Amino acid sequence: MTATHTQAKQACQMLERMTRGTFAMFHMAGDSRSTQRQELMQALTGQKLPKAKCGITALQSGFYSLAQANGWDKPRDCIAVTERSFEAWAETVAASATQPETVPA
């Protein structure tokens, strides 16, 4: 398991919790969610970034980059299709994080 896969699992679990299971990043928009976006960006990058660098566009870009590094094939369609595809990927990753990993015998 790569470090980016571990980051993806942790970040997807956080996104699931913060969006109440929808994985829709735009639920993270607004000043009232800036601290949560900052926490997510820290999970994505491994660095604590200032809130000014943790906007919804930066969050989306960070998640998409991490997802592509972990096998997600970003659709070349409209934004809605891309978002739904990402949400399905994130849900799968978060679900796999709750299941214990098996070690081959």
C-alpha positions, 0 to 999 in steps of 0.5 A: 500500500502506497503512502498516497493510498493511505492518505486517500483512505484517511481523506475519504473517511474525513470527507464522508464524515464532513459531508454526512455521507454524500462525498459532495465537496461543494458541501464544504463551501463557505466561511463556516467550513474553512477550518474543516477544509483546512483539516482535509487539505492537511490530510491530503498534503501532509502539511498544515496550510493557511486557510487562504490556501484551502478554498473549495477549488484547492480542495477539489484539485487536491482530491482529484490529484490524489484520486488519479494517483490511486487509479481513478480515471477522471472522466472527460465529460461535464462537471456533474459527471466528473463529480459523480464519478469522484463521489463513487470512487471516494465512497468505495475508498472510504468503505474499504478503509472500514474493512480490515486488510487481509494479509496473504498466508 
